[in-house]
Amino acid sequence: MSKAKAVCDRVYVVGGSGLSAPEDAFVYLVDAGSELVLIDAGVGYGAGRIEDNIRSLGWQPAQVWHIIATHCHIDHIGGLFDWKERYGSKIIAHELDRAGIEGENNKLTAASMYGVDYKPVKVDTILKGGAEKLILGDLEFNFLHTPGHTPGSISVYIDTKDGRVLFGQDIHGPFSDAWGSDLAQWRASMHKLLDLRADVLCEGHAGIYRGEKIGKYIEGYLKRYGV
C-alpha cells in the first residue's frame, strides 16, 4: 500500500484505492492547525491503514476531531463508526442524508452493493441550509448543499495558500431512484461548483484535478448527462 500523499497546502489524501481499501472512496485529510479534519471515512475495511497513513504524516488519529460526511453512501461513511468509537470524532453531515448515516433507512447507504453491514452513527452537526460556514481549527470550511447524487450531498471548499480547494465527491454519479437521485438537481449543483472557480478539485473517485481541468471535468459529465 502507498502512503499518504500531499495534495496542496493543508490537504492530503490518506485513503482510497491503493491507499487503504479497494472499496474506499478517496479520504482527504485537512490540517486545520489545532485539529485535523477528515473528508469522508471510506467503507471501513481500510480504517487501520488510514490511521497509519495519518501517522506517516507525523500526526495521530486522535487529532481528527471532525469528519465531514459528504453523503450517505457506504464507501464514504462505513468507517465513521470506528472513528467515533475509538477517538470521539464528531460527524458533520446534511439533514437530508441523516437517515442513512444514523441507520433509519439502511437502503440509502447502498451497503448491500458492497456486502457490508453498516454500523450507524449519530450526526453531531446537522447542516440544513443551502450554504453554511463553520470554523474548524484555524480554517473556515464552506459547505454547499449540492443534491443530485443523493438528496443530502454536500460539497466543501476551503481557501489555502494554494488557492481554493474544493472537495466535490461523486461529481460523476452514479444515479439511482433507490438513493433519491435527481438529475435536474445534480445539474444545478454542478453549475454551483463551476461558479466557485476552484484551483484544486478533490473528487471522491476520480482523484485530483487542477486549474482548467476542473471545469472540463465537470462540464464533461454535464454533457454526458444531456446538458
Rosetta silent file (secondary structure, phi, psi, omega in degrees, C-alpha in Angstrom):
SEQUENCE: MSKAKAVCDRVYVVGGSGLSAPEDAFVYLVDAGSELVLIDAGVGYGAGRIEDNIRSLGWQPAQVWHIIATHCHIDHIGGLFDWKERYGSKIIAHELDRAGIEGENNKLTAASMYGVDYKPVKVDTILKGGAEKLILGDLEFNFLHTPGHTPGSISVYIDTKDGRVLFGQDIHGPFSDAWGSDLAQWRASMHKLLDLRADVLCEGHAGIYRGEKIGKYIEGYLKRYGV
SCORE:     score description
SCORE:     0.000 S_00000001
   1 L     0.000  138.626  175.624    0.000    0.000    0.000 S_00000001
   2 L   -73.560  161.033  176.922    1.161    3.505   -0.789 S_00000001
   3 L   -93.937  175.334  179.970    1.427    6.083    1.954 S_00000001
   4 L   -56.623  151.939 -178.852   -0.416    9.363    2.282 S_00000001
   5 E  -129.159  138.641  174.989    0.236   11.967   -0.372 S_00000001
   6 E   -73.173  136.955  176.408    0.228   15.750   -0.184 S_00000001
   7 E   -98.176  -48.504  179.558   -2.313   17.384   -2.485 S_00000001
   8 E  -168.982 -171.664  177.426   -1.578   21.043   -1.766 S_00000001
   9 L   -52.577  124.033  174.999   -1.232   23.383    1.188 S_00000001
  10 L    80.223  -11.640 -169.107   -3.150   21.907    4.148 S_00000001
  11 E  -122.915  135.515  179.038   -4.590   18.953    2.201 S_00000001
  12 E  -135.507  154.537  171.260   -3.537   15.285    1.953 S_00000001
  13 E  -105.487  123.878 -173.433   -5.074   12.129    0.566 S_00000001
  14 E  -121.000   -5.051  179.684   -4.948    9.349    3.181 S_00000001
  15 E  -149.588  161.382 -178.696   -7.454    6.791    1.901 S_00000001
  16 L   135.072  176.374  178.357   -8.811    5.298   -1.270 S_00000001
  17 L   -58.127  127.287 -176.882   -7.940    2.539   -3.716 S_00000001
  18 L    89.231  -10.972  179.413   -4.194    1.903   -3.440 S_00000001
  19 L  -117.489  -33.788 -177.855   -4.035    3.757   -0.119 S_00000001
  20 L  -136.939  -75.403  178.121   -6.426    1.935    2.207 S_00000001
  21 L  -137.974  147.013 -178.268   -9.007   -0.460    0.692 S_00000001
  22 L   -58.662  -28.890 -177.568  -10.101   -1.011   -2.932 S_00000001
  23 L   -81.006  -12.295 -174.328  -13.721   -0.254   -1.997 S_00000001
  24 L   -72.645  135.882  159.848  -12.906    3.107   -0.396 S_00000001
  25 L   -66.775  163.125  177.266  -13.763    6.430   -1.903 S_00000001
  26 L   -63.876  138.148  177.480  -10.871    8.816   -1.553 S_00000001
  27 E  -113.402  122.595 -177.271  -10.448   10.074    2.003 S_00000001
  28 E  -108.623  143.735  179.752   -8.907   13.521    2.347 S_00000001
  29 E  -114.851  131.788  178.198   -7.224   14.990    5.423 S_00000001
  30 E  -113.783  126.861  174.797   -7.179   18.707    6.150 S_00000001
  31 E   -83.973  103.908 -178.677   -4.625   20.229    8.510 S_00000001
  32 L  -103.306   30.293  175.990   -6.692   22.806   10.364 S_00000001
  33 L    79.604  -92.477 -177.074   -3.947   23.784   12.794 S_00000001
  34 L   -78.159   -7.225  178.102   -5.258   22.822   16.226 S_00000001
  35 L  -152.804  166.427  172.781   -7.134   19.834   14.785 S_00000001
  36 E  -108.287  147.827  179.090   -7.367   17.537   11.798 S_00000001
  37 E  -126.693  129.374  175.112  -10.496   17.187    9.664 S_00000001
  38 E   -98.305  139.906  169.752  -11.332   14.168    7.513 S_00000001
  39 E  -101.557  104.492 -176.398  -13.433   14.407    4.397 S_00000001
  40 L    69.210  171.294 -171.126  -15.282   11.051    4.420 S_00000001
  41 L  -140.090   10.160  178.566  -14.047    7.833    6.041 S_00000001
  42 L    74.333 -177.146 -175.535  -14.133    5.038    3.465 S_00000001
  43 L   -79.449  -19.506  178.632  -16.075    1.779    3.630 S_00000001
  44 L   118.963  -31.811 -178.425  -14.470    0.670    6.897 S_00000001
  45 L   -60.883  -35.072 -173.324  -12.177   -2.171    5.782 S_00000001
  46 L   -99.222   19.421 -175.613   -9.187    0.142    5.459 S_00000001
  47 H   -56.716  -43.109 -179.433   -9.614    2.120    8.691 S_00000001
  48 H   -63.919  -37.050  179.667   -6.331    0.877   10.152 S_00000001
  49 H   -71.629  -34.639  174.833   -4.418    1.797    7.011 S_00000001
  50 H   -62.696  -42.461  177.812   -5.970    5.266    7.002 S_00000001
  51 H   -61.101  -44.104  179.075   -4.788    5.690   10.583 S_00000001
  52 H   -63.178  -37.337  178.513   -1.282    4.533    9.617 S_00000001
  53 H   -65.162  -36.421  175.934   -1.243    6.975    6.716 S_00000001
  54 H   -65.822  -41.993  177.906   -2.076    9.807    9.108 S_00000001
  55 H   -62.353  -35.058 -179.189    0.739    8.698   11.392 S_00000001
  56 H   -64.592  -18.806  177.703    3.122    8.683    8.424 S_00000001
  57 L   -90.149   -3.583  177.809    2.489   12.425    8.119 S_00000001
  58 L    98.788    7.275  177.883    3.538   12.993   11.724 S_00000001
  59 L  -111.414  174.358  175.830    0.090   13.226   13.306 S_00000001
  60 L  -115.073  145.563  178.903   -2.036   10.915   15.435 S_00000001
  61 H   -55.478  -31.469 -179.670   -5.535    9.688   14.543 S_00000001
  62 H   -63.826  -14.465  177.308   -6.837   11.115   17.819 S_00000001
  63 H   -79.161   -6.970  176.201   -6.197   14.587   16.364 S_00000001
  64 E   -80.117   96.661 -177.148   -9.096   14.023   13.921 S_00000001
  65 E   -86.910  -27.521 -179.323  -11.768   15.959   15.781 S_00000001
  66 E  -133.679  144.616  172.260  -14.250   16.247   12.907 S_00000001
  67 E  -126.499  125.442  177.734  -15.263   14.103    9.950 S_00000001
  68 E   -94.632  117.782  177.480  -17.327   15.603    7.160 S_00000001
  69 L   -93.042  109.387 -174.311  -19.618   13.037    5.533 S_00000001
  70 L   -70.843  -27.029  171.548  -20.227   14.317    2.023 S_00000001
  71 L  -168.324  179.105 -164.736  -23.150   11.923    1.563 S_00000001
  72 L   -96.047   20.337  179.009  -24.584    8.711    2.975 S_00000001
  73 L   -83.125  146.327 -169.069  -23.094    6.015    0.722 S_00000001
  74 H   -58.565  -33.487 -178.913  -21.195    3.197    2.390 S_00000001
  75 H   -71.934   -6.008  176.424  -17.887    3.800    0.586 S_00000001
  76 H  -111.745  -25.963 -172.027  -17.836    7.222    2.249 S_00000001
  77 H  -120.403   -5.993 -176.748  -19.377    6.542    5.673 S_00000001
  78 L   -59.472  -27.181 -179.496  -18.658    2.890    6.543 S_00000001
  79 L   -86.743   -3.706 -175.172  -15.617    3.916    8.562 S_00000001
  80 H   -60.808  -40.712 -175.151  -17.403    6.531   10.662 S_00000001
  81 H   -57.654  -47.185 -178.316  -18.340    4.132   13.464 S_00000001
  82 H   -62.577  -41.279  179.682  -14.736    3.157   14.235 S_00000001
  83 H   -64.446  -42.917 -178.884  -13.555    6.768   14.306 S_00000001
  84 H   -68.636  -39.814 -178.448  -16.361    7.839   16.606 S_00000001
  85 H   -68.776  -42.288 -173.668  -15.971    4.793   18.852 S_00000001
  86 H   -86.269  -35.932 -171.186  -12.170    4.979   19.176 S_00000001
  87 H  -123.697   -4.978  179.296  -11.447    8.687   19.033 S_00000001
  88 L    72.046   22.108 -179.667  -14.722   10.512   19.612 S_00000001
  89 L   -60.109  139.536 -178.840  -14.576   12.241   16.225 S_00000001
  90 E   -91.591  137.200 -175.131  -17.604   14.470   15.583 S_00000001
  91 E  -100.312  132.728  176.456  -19.627   13.876   12.413 S_00000001
  92 E  -115.787  128.950  179.690  -20.856   16.693   10.155 S_00000001
  93 E  -158.562  166.665  179.151  -23.498   15.934    7.501 S_00000001
  94 E   -84.585  147.108 -176.605  -26.587   17.350    5.825 S_00000001
  95 H   -59.994  -29.222 -176.386  -30.003   16.668    7.316 S_00000001
  96 H   -77.149   -9.979  172.225  -31.310   15.118    4.081 S_00000001
  97 H  -112.440    4.975 -177.998  -28.781   12.264    4.307 S_00000001
  98 H   -60.613  -38.478 -176.144  -29.028   11.898    8.083 S_00000001
  99 H   -60.825  -35.698  177.003  -31.473    8.961    7.867 S_00000001
 100 H   -71.859  -44.894 -177.216  -28.898    6.866    6.041 S_00000001
 101 H   -67.393  -38.245 -176.777  -25.989    7.786    8.312 S_00000001
 102 L   -89.578    1.765  172.362  -27.976    7.280   11.533 S_00000001
 103 L    88.809    9.168  179.096  -29.460    3.949   10.427 S_00000001
 104 L   -74.115  -28.601  179.495  -33.097    4.925    9.949 S_00000001
 105 L  -143.480   91.217 -173.960  -33.006    3.848    6.290 S_00000001
 106 H   -67.437  -22.404  179.688  -30.161    1.490    5.502 S_00000001
 107 H   -62.060  -28.373 -178.582  -31.138    1.264    1.812 S_00000001
 108 H   -66.995  -20.475 -176.808  -29.874    4.809    1.357 S_00000001
 109 H   -82.341  -15.152 -174.735  -26.321    3.701    2.158 S_00000001
 110 L    59.381   25.703 -177.997  -26.072    1.213   -0.763 S_00000001
 111 H   -62.529  -32.347 -177.992  -24.318   -1.096    1.719 S_00000001
 112 H   -62.694  -28.228  178.751  -25.834   -4.194    0.113 S_00000001
 113 H   -66.789  -25.095 -177.342  -23.850   -3.479   -3.058 S_00000001
 114 L  -104.657   -3.505 -177.720  -20.632   -3.866   -1.065 S_00000001
 115 L    66.421   32.853 -175.454  -21.721   -6.745    1.158 S_00000001
 116 L  -110.961  138.455  170.756  -21.119   -4.579    4.221 S_00000001
 117 L   -90.504  104.359 -175.863  -23.113   -4.468    7.444 S_00000001
 118 L   -72.998  133.831  174.905  -23.240   -0.748    8.102 S_00000001
 119 L  -101.684  109.438 -175.437  -22.881    0.412   11.701 S_00000001
 120 L   -68.892  156.142  176.810  -24.851    3.651   12.049 S_00000001
 121 L  -135.353  158.446  176.683  -23.599    6.700   13.921 S_00000001
 122 L   -82.383  135.977  173.670  -25.199    9.864   15.229 S_00000001
 123 L   -81.109  125.752 -175.837  -24.585   13.047   13.270 S_00000001
 124 L   -85.724  -38.758  178.008  -23.245   15.670   15.678 S_00000001
 125 E  -122.265  113.865 -176.598  -23.560   18.742   13.463 S_00000001
 126 E  -100.014  119.337  176.477  -26.515   18.729   11.074 S_00000001
 127 E   -83.871  137.962 -175.500  -26.329   21.091    8.114 S_00000001
 128 L  -125.461  -25.192 -174.336  -29.705   22.408    6.980 S_00000001
 129 L   -91.343  179.196  176.786  -29.182   25.308    4.625 S_00000001
 130 L   -76.342  -27.527  178.352  -28.055   25.666    1.059 S_00000001
 131 E  -149.760  127.375  179.593  -24.781   27.239    2.179 S_00000001
 132 E  -138.868  159.875  178.391  -23.212   27.249    5.631 S_00000001
 133 E  -128.717  142.856  173.286  -19.835   28.028    7.188 S_00000001
 134 E  -136.215  140.072  172.147  -18.046   26.508   10.167 S_00000001
 135 E   -92.842  117.165  176.058  -14.714   27.400   11.726 S_00000001
 136 E  -119.985  120.504 -172.868  -12.817   24.187   12.464 S_00000001
 137 L    62.312 -127.859  179.669   -9.386   24.745   13.939 S_00000001
 138 L  -108.597   21.084 -178.577   -7.999   27.812   12.189 S_00000001
 139 E  -121.293  146.435  171.805   -9.801   27.286    8.885 S_00000001
 140 E   -92.787  121.807  177.018  -13.175   28.343    7.552 S_00000001
 141 E  -101.989  126.903 -179.776  -14.994   25.424    5.933 S_00000001
 142 E  -104.856  125.735 -176.237  -17.689   26.351    3.439 S_00000001
 143 E  -111.511  124.893  175.480  -20.491   23.834    2.936 S_00000001
 144 E  -113.062  129.581  172.902  -22.689   23.843   -0.158 S_00000001
 145 E   -75.160  115.343 -176.679  -25.771   21.676   -0.406 S_00000001
 146 L  -125.965   69.037 -177.215  -25.280   20.008   -3.809 S_00000001
 147 L   -66.679  162.653  178.383  -28.098   17.456   -4.160 S_00000001
 148 L   144.432  -60.505  173.789  -28.456   15.147   -7.109 S_00000001
 149 L   -64.899  -49.296  168.365  -26.335   12.080   -6.410 S_00000001
 150 L  -134.968  162.736 -179.472  -28.194   11.849   -3.087 S_00000001
 151 L   -61.561  -32.470 -175.718  -30.676   14.336   -1.561 S_00000001
 152 L  -107.527   21.947  177.737  -28.203   15.422    1.122 S_00000001
 153 L   -60.792  138.795  175.717  -24.969   15.502   -0.871 S_00000001
 154 E  -127.713  152.697  170.338  -22.676   18.350    0.122 S_00000001
 155 E  -118.620  149.154 -172.812  -19.555   19.861   -1.377 S_00000001
 156 E  -128.966  139.901  172.031  -16.959   21.591    0.768 S_00000001
 157 E  -137.633  151.356  175.867  -14.346   24.196   -0.024 S_00000001
 158 E  -132.231  155.530  176.005  -11.535   25.916    1.839 S_00000001
 159 E  -108.141  125.916 -175.102   -9.202   28.718    0.829 S_00000001
 160 E  -127.545  179.978  176.488   -5.488   27.998    1.251 S_00000001
 161 L   -60.979  -24.954  179.184   -2.118   29.413    0.161 S_00000001
 162 L   -94.566   12.627  177.445   -2.514   27.304   -2.976 S_00000001
 163 E   103.195 -163.357 -177.047   -5.925   28.753   -3.745 S_00000001
 164 E   -84.130  124.317 -179.076   -9.450   27.434   -3.394 S_00000001
 165 E  -108.868  122.288 -177.460   -9.665   23.698   -2.696 S_00000001
 166 E  -109.964  126.473  172.952  -12.977   22.019   -3.488 S_00000001
 167 E  -100.079   97.701 -177.099  -13.987   18.634   -2.132 S_00000001
 168 E  -115.480   81.181 -173.846  -16.614   17.602   -4.668 S_00000001
 169 L   -72.943  139.576  173.737  -17.224   13.941   -4.022 S_00000001
 170 L    57.026   41.479  172.702  -19.012   11.793   -6.627 S_00000001
 171 L   -57.223  -34.083 -173.701  -19.454   14.510   -9.223 S_00000001
 172 L   -77.796   -3.135 -172.553  -19.645   11.692  -11.769 S_00000001
 173 L    92.762 -150.224    1.813  -22.684    9.988  -10.174 S_00000001
 174 L   -77.196 -176.510 -175.481  -23.953    7.274  -10.465 S_00000001
 175 L  -129.482  140.930 -179.150  -27.659    7.906  -10.088 S_00000001
 176 L  -154.455  140.234  174.815  -30.461    5.707   -8.779 S_00000001
 177 H   -62.123  -27.922 -179.355  -34.050    6.153   -7.655 S_00000001
 178 H   -62.940  -25.826 -179.694  -33.175    3.888   -4.703 S_00000001
 179 H  -101.563   -2.253 -176.109  -30.952    6.670   -3.305 S_00000001
 180 L    80.043   27.304  178.691  -33.239    9.532   -4.229 S_00000001
 181 L   -64.114  151.415 -179.350  -31.051   10.741   -7.079 S_00000001
 182 L  -147.089  108.783 -175.657  -32.298   13.690   -9.096 S_00000001
 183 H   -65.718  -35.364  178.878  -30.557   14.659  -12.339 S_00000001
 184 H   -63.856  -43.094  177.069  -32.156   18.097  -12.515 S_00000001
 185 H   -65.903  -39.403  179.911  -30.879   18.929   -9.033 S_00000001
 186 H   -60.752  -43.624  179.393  -27.479   17.455   -9.899 S_00000001
 187 H   -59.465  -45.161  178.209  -27.152   19.703  -12.958 S_00000001
 188 H   -62.410  -38.791  179.092  -27.923   22.776  -10.871 S_00000001
 189 H   -63.793  -41.363 -179.269  -25.393   21.604   -8.274 S_00000001
 190 H   -63.984  -35.715  177.387  -22.668   21.185  -10.892 S_00000001
 191 H   -68.178  -33.730  173.650  -23.188   24.750  -12.064 S_00000001
 192 H   -59.580  -43.207 -179.079  -22.755   25.911   -8.461 S_00000001
 193 H   -67.024  -39.997  177.618  -19.390   24.136   -8.397 S_00000001
 194 H   -61.287  -38.083 -178.547  -18.311   25.662  -11.700 S_00000001
 195 H   -65.792  -20.482 -179.956  -19.141   29.123  -10.325 S_00000001
 196 H   -70.966  -23.742 -177.932  -16.676   28.592   -7.467 S_00000001
 197 L    51.039   53.095 -178.739  -13.724   28.642   -9.895 S_00000001
 198 L   -66.248  152.548  176.550  -11.742   26.319   -7.660 S_00000001
 199 L   -91.898  -27.940  179.123   -7.994   25.924   -8.097 S_00000001
 200 E  -136.854  132.003  174.317   -7.916   22.313   -6.865 S_00000001
 201 E  -113.332  124.052  173.460  -10.664   19.696   -7.037 S_00000001
 202 E  -105.363  103.445 -175.272  -10.500   16.666   -4.744 S_00000001
 203 E   -95.505  159.675 -172.400  -13.022   14.214   -6.198 S_00000001
 204 L   -73.004  -28.534 -177.953  -14.336   11.106   -4.486 S_00000001
 205 L  -133.734  -23.128 -175.693  -13.241    8.519   -7.036 S_00000001
 206 L   -91.000  -10.390  177.083  -11.528   10.321   -9.912 S_00000001
 207 L    91.848 -145.608 -168.473   -8.753   11.899   -7.840 S_00000001
 208 E  -104.401  133.557  173.141   -7.213   15.363   -8.142 S_00000001
 209 E  -126.242  148.233 -177.738   -7.838   17.992  -10.819 S_00000001
 210 E  -134.114  149.623  173.610   -6.235   21.413  -11.061 S_00000001
 211 L    57.973 -134.736 -176.144   -6.853   24.664  -12.896 S_00000001
 212 H   -63.730  -23.094 -178.988   -8.710   24.492  -16.187 S_00000001
 213 H   -65.469  -23.029  179.727   -9.026   20.715  -15.950 S_00000001
 214 H   -65.025  -51.973  179.803  -11.611   21.154  -13.164 S_00000001
 215 H   -61.621  -40.680  179.924  -14.123   22.890  -15.389 S_00000001
 216 H   -64.079  -37.512  179.707  -13.502   20.463  -18.238 S_00000001
 217 H   -64.284  -49.665 -178.789  -14.062   17.519  -15.882 S_00000001
 218 H   -66.464  -44.910 -178.851  -17.388   18.824  -14.569 S_00000001
 219 H   -63.612  -31.751  177.594  -18.571   20.030  -17.971 S_00000001
 220 H   -61.629  -38.976  178.031  -17.744   16.630  -19.440 S_00000001
 221 H   -76.034  -32.371  174.605  -20.240   14.979  -17.116 S_00000001
 222 H   -60.832  -41.951  178.619  -22.839   17.672  -17.771 S_00000001
 223 H   -68.112  -38.744 -179.233  -22.576   16.847  -21.474 S_00000001
 224 H   -60.807  -37.535 -177.624  -22.679   13.110  -20.775 S_00000001
 225 L   -98.020   22.840  166.080  -25.973   13.508  -18.948 S_00000001
 226 L    85.984   28.846  177.976  -27.547   15.651  -21.624 S_00000001
 227 L  -100.406    0.000    0.000  -26.907   19.267  -20.645 S_00000001
